[in-house]
């Protein structure tokens, strides 16, 4: 028999434990209904209290309700509460605190070892002790988002901060990993890097919407693992240094190759991306301020091949060489059969792109205002070199003029024996030196070597290479004529020099130019006259003039 009491006054009873009642909540003294158990006249014990606002409470110590069933909103099938709560296990259910002080290592590890398929880390800072954490296969860790859920190293680890070995189908999202300056290389399963997370022998993993901060040499390392997805992560070392500072690494060993991986849509600050894998895609990443190697680097090893590097932005590397010493390029590729396309590389200490992989395609990239070349095709040895590379539809230039320019040249081929390079439909202009230098396709590349004109009407070169180049012109493979140089001392208006047949426009063209810190006007006639029509003869800068010839 069950009793029903309203404010300690019995108002009904049921002959069976399963009979349903419909009752109105009393208006006094405190608007509650209490369900009790026990026979009439006997001492009863409250089982459940329902307030008039719908709050349900159970007296402490009345046993568990794990086997009670409930139907989740929007679903149709009742399940026990124990099974329902087990779908996602909360680390706080195992004693984790997340207050930024308490060592939560043991409580979190117990949660992971529970076998739950999904482990939830509510907002908070969870301090990790020397033992670190070990992952479990087929398990997902889920946090509340970047800088909301933080796993922070409290002391230097005995081995690793987070070690995930032989855990296929493992995933992490919405958690920030803070090395807290404790991850100095020298210990761990990969002691030369000691990353925040080390994943090895674990296929089909994903790391998504996570943060990596406070590390020393490496944020995330994935080794001998295939079909992984690394996306939408924020990786920040904090400061640029000249020694190893990888943000994201995917690597292979001499026995097992990593293949079919994605590194995409990540932001990296003061660190870079390095890979030794194949048939993988590196795309839509934002890399800035690193101080070691290139912003994106594919290593010179036989397991590294058949990559796609596309739609990345790599800019403003550290402006001093690294420990090698290497002058940091935006992208450095040694993987053969690789496509490098639609990337933007600017403001780097080295070249925009260093390309040393055989049988590659370099297309539709924009490299400007670097301190090396727009593209440097490299020769390391007979195995690792840029032979048989197609270079097509790229732009290599400096946006500035005179002494403000830093990019040494548009395109350069290393000495040593490169063969089979096709250089076509690229725009190389306004670099300090030759726009194209040492190209194996001399019949097309020679068009990019500036031709010095014969100046007339008292016009002469400015004569100070530190401020601006001498006057010159060339025509690229798209039939675009480009001018450069500072001239002075001539009569305004007058013709400064003639362009030969094949270098002239179909119609007269008018170009605004810089002239003695003001604006001038240059007219290119159909007869090849380069007429300085307005401005100051202190100097006139021809470097902004480009047009299609007939």
VEXFI-876022 format. One record per atom (N, C-alpha, C): residue in one letter; x, y, z. Coordinates in steps of 0.1 Angstrom, whole numbers, plus 5000, padded with zeros to 4 digits. Layout:
<batis>
AXYZ;...
</batis>
This chain:
<batis>
X500949885000;X500050005000;X500950125000;X500450234993;X501250364993;X500350464998;X500850555006;X500150675012;X500550795004;X499550895004;X499851024998;X499551125009;X500551205012;X500351305022;X500551445016;X499751535020;X499951675017;X500351755030;X501551795031;X502051865043;X501751785055;X502251655055;X502151565066;X500751525069;X499751555061;X498351515064;X498051415053;X497551295058;X497251195048;X496051235040;X496151235026;X494951275018;X494551165009;X495251055009;X494850935001;X495750825002;X495350704998;X496150594997;X495750504985;X496650424981;X496350334970;X496450194974;X495650104969;X495649964973;X496849894967;X497349944956;X498549884950;X499649994948;X500849944946;X501950034945;X501950104931;X501150054922;X501250104908;X500050194904;X499150214914;X497950294911;X498350434909;X497750504899;X498050644896;X497050734903;X497550854907;X496650954913;X496851084905;X495751164905;X495851294901;X495351384912;X496351474917;X496051554929;X496451694926;X495651784933;X496051924932;X496951954944;X497952044941;X498852074952;X498152174962;X498152144975;X497452234984;X498052374984;X497252464988;X497752604988;X498452645001;X498352555011;X499052585024;X499452455031;X500352455040;X501152575044;X502252605035;X502852505027;X503952545019;X503852485005;X502652455000;X502452414987;X503252294982;X503252184989;X503952064984;X503051944986;X503451844978;X502851714979;X504051614983;X503851534992;X504851434996;X504251294994;X505051214987;X504651074986;X505450994997;X504750905004;X505350835015;X505050685014;X505750615021;X505550465021;X505250425035;X504550315037;X504150265050;X502650235051;X502250155060;X500850125062;X500150235070;X498850245069;X498050345076;X498250325091;X498450435098;X498650425112;X500050395116;X500850355106;X502250325109;X503150455106;X504350445111;X505250555109;X505650555094;X505550665087;X505850665073;X507150735070;X507650715058;X508950775055;X508750845041;X509150975040;X508951045028;X509750985017;X509150965005;X509850914994;X510251014983;X509251114981;X509451214971;X508651334975;X509251454972;X508551574975;X508351654961;X507151694958;X506851774946;X506351904950;X507052014946;X506652154949;X505652194939;X504952304942;X504052364932;X504652424920;X506052434920;X506752484909;X507352374901;X507052244905;X507452134897;X508852074901;X509452124912;X510752074916;X510451944924;X511251844919;X511151714926;X512351684934;X512251644946;X513351614955;X513151484962;X514351414965;X514251294973;X515051304986;X514551264997;X515251275009;X516551195009;X517651255015;X518951195015;X518851055021;X519650955015;X519750825021;X518650735018;X517750765008;X516650675005;X517050574994;X518350544992;X518750444982;X518850504969;X519250424959;X519450484945;X518250454936;X518150534926;X517050524916;X517550484903;X518750414903;X519450384890;X518550304881;X517650214886;X516850134878;X515550204874;X515250324879;X514050394875;X514250424860;X513150434853;X513150454838;X512650594835;X513150644824;X512750784819;X512750784804;X511950864798;X511950884784;X512451014781;X513651024773;X514251144770;X513351234761;X513451364763;X512651454755;X512951434740;X511851404733;X511951384718;X512151244714;X512351154724;X512551014721;X511250934724;X511250804722;X510050724724;X510150604733;X511450574737;X511650454745;X512250484759;X511650424769;X512050444783;X513350364785;X514350424792;X515550364795;X515850384810;X516550294816;X516950314830;X517850434831;X517750504842;X518650624844;X520050584844;X520450464849;X521850424849;X522350414835;X521550354826;X522050344812;X522050474805;X521050564809;X521050694802;X522250774806;X522550784819;X523650864823;X525050804818;X525050674815;X526350614811;X526650644797;X525750704789;X526050744775;X527250844775;X527250934784;X528351034786;X528651044800;X529951004803;X530451004817;X531051134820;X530751194831;X531351324836;X532451294845;X533651364843;X534751344851;X534451384866;X533551474868;X533251514881;X532451404889;X531851314882;X531251194888;X532251104894;X533451114891;X534551034896;X535451114905;X535051234909;X535751314919;X536651424914;X536751444900;X537551554895;X536851684900;X537751784902;X537251914908;X537252024898;X538352034891;X538552144881;X538652284886;X539252294898;X539352424904;X540652494902;X541552434894;X542852494891;X543852474902;X543552404912;X544452374924;X544552224926;X543452154927;X543352014931;X544051934919;X544851834923;X545351734914;X544251644910;X543751654897;X542651574892;X543151454884;X544351424884;X544851314876;X544251184878;X544251134891;X543651004894;X542150994891;X541451104894;X539951104892;X539651094877;X540451174869;X540251164854;X540651034848;X541750974853;X542150844848;X541150744851;X540550744863;X539550654867;X538350664858;X537950784854;X536850804845;X537250744831;X538450774826;X538750714813;X538750564813;X539250504824;X539250354826;X537950294828;X536850374830;X535550314832;X535050244819;X535650274808;X535150214795;X534050294788;X533750414793;X532750494787;X533250534773;X532250544764;X532550584750;X532750734749;X532150804758;X532250954757;X532451004772;X533551084773;X533851144786;X533751294785;X532951354794;X532751494794;X533551564805;X534151674801;X534951764810;X534251894811;X533451924821;X532752054822;X533852164823;X533352284822;X534252404823;X535052394836;X536252434835;X537152434847;X538552404843;X539452424852;X540952394850;X541252274858;X541652164851;X541952044857;X543452024858;X544052014870;X545452004871;X545951864869;X546951844861;X547451714858;X548851694865;X548951584872;X550251554879;X551251484871;X552351444877;X553451384870;X553051254863;X552051184867;X551651054861;X551051074847;X550551194844;X549851224832;X548651144829;X548051144817;X546851074814;X547150974802;X546450864803;X546550764792;X545250734786;X545150744773;X543950734765;X543450594764;X542150574760;X541550444758;X540950444744;X541050334738;X540550324724;X538950344723;X538550384712;X537050404709;X536450494720;X537150594723;X536650694734;X536850834729;X535850914732;X535851054729;X535951144742;X536851244742;X536851334752;X536151464747;X535251524755;X534551634751;X534551744762;X534951864758;X534951974767;X533952084763;X533952194771;X533052294768;X533552404758;X534752384754;X535352474744;X536652534748;X537252604738;X538552664740;X538652754752;X539552734761;X539852814773;X538652814783;X537752714780;X536652694790;X537052564798;X537352464791;X537852334797;X539352334795;X540052334805;X541552334804;X542152214812;X543052144805;X543852044812;X545252104813;X545752124825;X546952204828;X547952124835;X549152114830;X550252044837;X550652114849;X550652044861;X550952104874;X552452094876;X553151984872;X554551964875;X555051894862;X556451884861;X556951814849;X556451664850;X556151614838;X555651474838;X556751374839;X556451254845;X557351144845;X557651094831;X556551084823;X556651044809;X555951144800;X554651144799;X553951224790;X552751304797;X552351414792;X551151484797;X549951394793;X549751374780;X548751284775;X549351184765;X549151054768;X549750944760;X548650864754;X548550854741;X547450774735;X548150674725;X548150544730;X548850444722;X547950334719;X547950294706;X547150184701;X545650204705;X545150324702;X543750364705;X543050404692;X542650314684;X541950354672;X540650424675;X540150504666;X538850574667;X538750654680;X539850724683;X539850804695;X539650954691;X539051034699;X538851174695;X538751264707;X539151394705;X539151494715;X538551624708;X537651694715;X537251814710;X536851914722;X537052044720;X536652144729;X537452144742;X538752104742;X539552104754;X540852184751;X541352264760;X542652334759;X543652254767;X544852224761;X545852154768;X547052254770;X547252284783;X548252384787;X549452314794;X550652314786;X551852254792;X552352334804;X551952464805;X552352534817;X553852544819;X554552544808;X556052554809;X556752434815;X555952324817;X556552204824;X557052094814;X556752114801;X557052004791;X558452034785;X559452034792;X560852044787;X561251914782;X561751904769;X562051784763;X563151704771;X563151574770;X564051494777;X563451364783;X562151364785;X561451254790;X560351214781;X559551104784;X558451074776;X558750964766;X557650924759;X557850824748;X558450884736;X558451014735;X559051084723;X559851204730;X560951164736;X561651264745;X562151394738;X562451374725;X563051494718;X562051604716;X560751574717;X559751674715;X558851694728;X558451594735;X557551594746;X556351694744;X555451644736;X554251734732;X553251734743;X552251824742;X551051814751;X550351684749;X550151644737;X549451514734;X550351434724;X550651304728;X551351214719;X550451104715;X550151094702;X549250984697;X550150894688;X550150764691;X550950674683;X550150544680;X550350484668;X549650364665;X548150364666;X547550474663;X546150494665;X545450554653;X544850474645;X544250514632;X542850584635;X542450664626;X541150724626;X540850814638;X541850884643;X541750974654;X541351114649;X540751194658;X540451334654;X540751414666;X541351534664;X541551644674;X540851764668;X539851814674;X539051924668;X538652024679;X538752154674;X538352264683;X539052264696;X540352224696;X541152224709;X542152334709;X542752354720;X543852454721;X545052394727;X546252444722;X547552394727;X548352514731;X548752524743;X549452644748;X550552594758;X551452684761;X552352654772;X553352544770;X553552504757;X554452394754;X555852444750;X556752354749;X558152394747;X558552364732;X558552244729;X558952204715;X557852164706;X556752114712;X555652054703;X554352064710;X553252104703;X551952104708;X551251964707;X551151914694;X550451784691;X551351704682;X551651574686;X552451484678;X551551364675;X551451324662;X550751204658;X551751124650;X552051004655;X553150914649;X552550784644;X553050734633;X552650614627;X551150584629;X550350684625;X548850674626;X548250734613;X547250664608;X546650704595;X545250744596;X544750824586;X543350864585;X542950954597;X543851034602;X543551124613;X543151254608;X542351334616;X541851464612;X542151564623;X542951664619;X543351764629;X542751894623;X541751954630;X541052064624;X540552164635;X540552284631;X539952394639;X540552404652;X541852384653;X542552404666;X543352534667;X543552574679;X544352704682;X545652654688;X546752684682;X548052644687;X548952764689;X549452794701;X550152914703;X551352884713;X552552894708;X553652874717;X553952994726;X553453114721;X553653234729;X554753324725;X555953264721;X557053344717;X557753274706;X558453344697;X559253274686;X560653244692;X561153124688;X562453084692;X563153024680;X564453014680;X565152964668;X565352814668;X564952744679;X565152594680;X563752534676;X563652404677;X562452324673;X561252384680;X560252424672;X558952474678;X557852424669;X557552294669;X556452244661;X555152274668;X554152314661;X552852324666;X552052184664;X552152134652;X551452014648;X552451934640;X552551804644;X553451714637;X552751584634;X552851534621;X552451394618;X553651334612;X554051214618;X555251154614;X555051004611;X556050944605;X556150794602;X557450744608;X557550604608;X558850544611;X559250464599;X560350394600;X560950324589;X560150194585;X559150154594;X558350034591;X556950074587;X556350164594;X554950204592;X554750344587;X554150364576;X553950504571;X552550554576;X552550684578;X551250754581;X550650794568;X549450774566;X548850804553;X547350854555;X546850934545;X545450974545;X545051064556;X545951154560;X545651244571;X545151384566;X544451454574;X544051584571;X544551684582;X545151794578;X545551904588;X544852024582;X543852074587;X543052184581;X542452274590;X542352404586;X541652504593;X542152534608;X543452514609;X544052544622;X544752674622;X544852734634;X545652864636;X546852834644;X548052874639;X549252844647;X550052974648;X550453004660;X551153124664;X552553084670;X553653134664;X554953114669;X555352964669;X554752894660;X555152754658;X554652714644;X554952594640;X554752554626;X554152414625;X553952374612;X553452234609;X554552164602;X554752034607;X555851954601;X555251814598;X555451764586;X554951624583;X555951534577;X555851404580;X556451294573;X555451194571;X554651214561;X553551124558;X553251124543;X552151064539;X551851064524;X550351054522;X550051094510;X548651094505;X547751174515;X548251284520;X547651364530;X547451504525;X546551574532;X546151714528;X546451814539;X547151914536;X547352034545;X546752154539;X545652204545;X544852304538;X544252404548;X544152524543;X543352634550;X543952664564;X545252644566;X545852674579;X546452814579;X546452874590;X546953014592;X548153004601;X549353034596;X550653004603;X551453144604;X551753184616;X552453314617;X553453314628;X554653374625;X555553414636;X556453304641;X556553184634;X557353074638;X558853114637;X559753044644;X561153074643;X562052954639;X561452844635;X562252724631;X561652664619;X562552624609;X562152564597;X561152644589;X560252594582;X559252664574;X557852664581;X557052754577;X555652754583;X554952624581;X555152564569;X554652434566;X555852354560;X556252244566;X557452174562;X557152024560;X557451974548;X557451834545;X558851784544;X559151684552;X560551644554;X561151564543;X562451564541;X563151494531;X563451354535;X562351264533;X562451124537;X561551044528;X561850924525;X561150844514;X559650824518;X559250824530;X557850804534;X557050924532;X557651034528;X556951164526;X556751184511;X555551174506;X555251184492;X553751204490;X553451244478;X552051254473;X551151334483;X551551454485;X550851544494;X550051654486;X549151714493;X548451834488;X548551944498;X549152054494;X549352174503;X548652284496;X547552324502;X546652424494;X545952514504;X545852644499;X544952744505;X545452774520;X546752774522;X547352814535;X547852954534;X547953014546;X548553144547;X549753134557;X550953154552;X552153144560;X552953284559;X553053354570;X553553484569;X554253534582;X555153634580;X555853704591;X556553604600;X557453514594;X558253434602;X559253524611;X559853454621;X560853524628;X561953584619;X562553694621;X563453764612;X564853734615;X565253624622;X566553584624;X566653434620;X567753384615;X567853244611;X567653154623;X567253024620;X567052924631;X568452864633;X568452764642;X569752714647;X570552634636;X569852604625;X570552524614;X571852584608;X571952704603;X570952804603;X570152794590;X568852814591;X567952814579;X567152944579;X567053004568;X566253124566;X564753084563;X563853104573;X562553044572;X561753084560;X561352984552;X560453004541;X558952994546;X558053034538;X556653014542;X556252864541;X556652804530;X556452654528;X557752594523;X558152484529;X559352404524;X558852264521;X558952224509;X558452094505;X559652004499;X559751884504;X560651784499;X559851654495;X558551654496;X557751544492;X557551534477;X557851424471;X557651414456;X556151394453;X555851424440;X554451404436;X553451484444;X553851604447;X553051694456;X552451814448;X551251854452;X550651974446;X550752084457;X551252194453;X551352314462;X550652424454;X549452464459;X548552544451;X547752644460;X547552764455;X546652864461;X547052904475;X548352894478;X548852944491;X549353094490;X549353154501;X549853294502;X550953294512;X552153334508;X553353344517;X553953484516;X554053554527;X554653684526;X555353724539;X556253814538;X556953874550;X557853774557;X558353664550;X559153564556;X560653594554;X561453544563;X562953574563;X563553504550;X563053384547;X563553324535;X562653344523;X562453244515;X561653254503;X560153234506;X559353264497;X557953234499;X557753084500;X558253014489;X558152874489;X559552814485;X560052724493;X561252644489;X560752504485;X560952464472;X560452344466;X561552254462;X561552134469;X562652034466;X562151894463;X560851884460;X560251754457;X560251734442;X560451604438;X560451574423;X558951564419;X558751594406;X557451564399;X556351634406;X556551764410;X555451834417;X554851944408;X553651994413;X553052104407;X552952224416;X553452334412;X553452464420;X552552564412;X551352584417;X550452664408;X549652764417;X549352874411;X548452974416;X548753024430;X550053024434;X550453074447;X550853224446;X550753294457;X551153434457;X552153444468;X553353494464;X554553504473;X555053644471;X554953724482;X555453864480;X556053914493;X556954014491;X557554084502;X558353994512;X558853884507;X559753794514;X561153854513;X562153784520;X563453834520;X564353744511;X563853634507;X564553554497;X563853574483;X563353464477;X562753464464;X561253434466;X560453464456;X559153414456;X559053264457;X559753194447;X559853054447;X561353014444;X561852924453;X563152874451;X563052724448;X563352684436;X563452544433;X564752484437;X564752384446;X566052344453;X566552214447;X567852204449;X568552074446;X569352034458;X568951924465;X569751874476;X570651764472;X570151664465;X570951554459;X570151494448;X570651384443;X569951314432;X568551264435;X568251244448;X566951194452;X565951314455;X566451404462;X565651514467;X566051644460;X565251674449;X565451794441;X564151824434;X564051944428;X562751984422;X562651954407;X563351864402;X563251824388;X561851784384;X561551814372;X560151784366;X559051854373;X559251974378;X558252044385;X557552144375;X556252144375;X555452244367;X555252364376;X555652484371;X555452604378;X554552694370;X553352704374;X552352774365;X551352864372;X551152984367;X550153064372;X550353124385;X551653144390;X551953204403;X552253344401;X552253414413;X552653554413;X553753574423;X554953624419;X556053644428;X556553794426;X556353874437;X556654014435;X556854084449;X557254214448;X557354294460;X556354414458;X555654444468;X554554544466;X555154684468;X556354694473;X556954824476;X557854874465;X558454984468;X559355044458;X560755084464;X561755094456;X563055144460;X563655064471;X564255134481;X564955064492;X563954994501;X562655014501;X561754944509;X561554794505;X561854764493;X561754624488;X562654534495;X562254404497;X563054304503;X563154174495;X562254144487;X562254024479;X563354024469;X564353934470;X565453934461;X565153904447;X564253814444;X563853784430;X562553714430;X562053694418;X560753624417;X560853474417;X561753424408;X561953274407;X563453244406;X563853144413;X565253104412;X565352954412;X566252904403;X566552764403;X567952734409;X568052644418;X569252604425;X570252544414;X571552554417;X572552484408;X572652334413;X573052254404;X573352114408;X572752014398;X571852054389;X571351954379;X569851944378;X569152044381;X567652034379;X567352024365;X566351934362;X565951914348;X564451904347;X563951924335;X562551904332;X561552004338;X562052124343;X561152214349;X560352294338;X559052304340;X558252384330;X557752514338;X558152624333;X557852754339;X556952834330;X555652854333;X554652904324;X553652994331;X553353104324;X552253194328;X552353244343;X553553274347;X553753324360;X553953474359;X553653554370;X553953694370;X555053724380;X556153774375;X557253804384;X557653944381;X557554034391;X557754174389;X558254244402;X558954354399;X559254454410;X560054384421;X560854284418;X561754234428;X563154304428;X563954294438;X565154374438;X566154334427;X566354204425;X567254154415;X566454104403;X567054004396;X566353944384;X565053884388;X563953904380;X562753844383;X562753694381;X563553654372;X563753504370;X565253484368;X565853394376;X567253374376;X567553224374;X568553194365;X569053064364;X567952954361;X567052994352;X565952904348;X566452804337;X566052674338;X566452584328;X565752604315;X564552664315;X563752694303;X564152844299;X565352854294;X565852984291;X565053054280;X564452984271;X563753054260;X562553134265;X561953084276;X560853164281;X561253254293;X562253204301;X562653274313;X563453404309;X564053394297;X564853514294;X564053634292;X562753614289;X561853734288;X561753804301;X562053744312;X561953804325;X563153884329;X564253874322;X565453944325;X565254094320;X565454184329;X565254324325;X566154374314;X565654444305;X566354504294;X566554654297;X567854694297;X568154834300;X567854924287;X566955024288;X566755114277;X567755224275;X567755284263;X568555404261;X567755524264;X568155594275;X567455714280;X567755834271;X566755914269;X566956034260;X566356154267;X566456274261;X565956404266;X566356434280;X567656404282;X568356434295;X567856344307;X567056254304;X566656154315;X567856064317;X568156034330;X569255944334;X568655864346;X569355754349;X569055674360;X569355744373;X568555724383;X568755784396;X570155754402;X570555634399;X571955604403;X572255554417;X571255524425;X571455484438;X570655354441;X571355234439;X570655104440;X569955084454;X570455154464;X569855144477;X568455204478;X568155294468;X566855364468;X566055304457;X566555274445;X565855224434;X566655164423;X566155074416;X566855004405;X566955104393;X567855074384;X567955144371;X566755114362;X566455194353;X565255174344;X565455044336;X564354974334;X564354854327;X562954804323;X562854714314;X561554654310;X561754504306;X560654424308;X560654294303;X559254254300;X559054134293;X557754084290;X557653944295;X556553914302;X556453774307;X555753684297;X555453554301;X554853464291;X553453484289;X552753574296;X551453614293;X551353744285;X552553784279;X552653894271;X552354034278;X552654024291;X552554154299;X553954214300;X553954344297;X555254424298;X555254484312;X556454474318;X556654534332;X557854634331;X557654744337;X558754844338;X559254854352;X560454904354;X560954934367;X561955054366;X562355094378;X563455194379;X563055334382;X564055404388;X563955554390;X564755624380;X564155734374;X564855814365;X564755964370;X565656054365;X565656184370;X566256284359;X566156414362;X566856514355;X566356554341;X565356484336;X564856514322;X563956624322;X563556654310;X562556764307;X561156704308;X560256784315;X558856744316;X557956844309;X557156804299;X556956664295;X557956634284;X558356504284;X559256454272;X559256304273;X559756244262;X559856104261;X561156064268;X561155964277;X562355924284;X563055804277;X562355714270;X562955614261;X561855554253;X562355464244;X561455394235;X561355244238;X560155184237;X559955044238;X559954984224;X560654874222;X560754814208;X559354754204;X559354714192;X558154634187;X557954514195;X556754474197;X556454354206;X556354394221;X556654514224;X556554564238;X555654684239;X554854704229;X554054824229;X552554794230;X551754894236;X550254864238;X549454894225;X548254834225;X547354854214;X546854994213;X546655054225;X546155194226;X547055274236;X547055404235;X547755484245;X547255454259;X548255444268;X547955414282;X548455524291;X547755554302;X548055654311;X548255594325;X549455624332;X549755554344;X550055664355;X549355664366;X549855754377;X551055684383;X552055764387;X553355714393;X553755804404;X554655754412;X555255824423;X556355914418;X556356044422;X557356134417;X557656234428;X558856214435;X559356314445;X558256334456;X557756214461;X556856214472;X555456274468;X555156284455;X553956324450;X553556234438;X552456284431;X552056204419;X552556264406;X552856174397;X553156214384;X552356134374;X552556154361;X551856084350;X552756034340;X552655914336;X553455854325;X552555804314;X552855834301;X551955794290;X552855694282;X552255574279;X552855484270;X552155484257;X552855534246;X552155544233;X552155414225;X551355414215;X551355294206;X552655284198;X553455394197;X554755384191;X555855354200;X555555324213;X556655284222;X557255394230;X556655514229;X557255634237;X556855614251;X557855624260;X557555624275;X557655774279;X556555844279;X556555994280;X556256024295;X557156094301;X556956144315;X556256284313;X554956284316;X554056394312;X553856494323;X553856434336;X553656524348;X554556474359;X554956554368;X555656514380;X556856604382;X557856554390;X559056624393;X560256554387;X561156624381;X562356554376;X563356524387;X563056554400;X563956504410;X564056354410;X562856284408;X562856144404;X561356104400;X561356004391;X560055944387;X560255794388;X559255724395;X559355584397;X558455514387;X559155424378;X558455354368;X557955214372;X558155184385;X557955044389;X556454994390;X555555094389;X554155054390;X553455034376;X554255034365;X553655024352;X553754884346;X552554824343;X552554694336;X551354704326;X551454644315;X550354644305;X550554524295;X549454494288;X549554384278;X550054444265;X550954374259;X551554414246;X550754354234;X550954414223;X550354354211;X551454284202;
</batis>
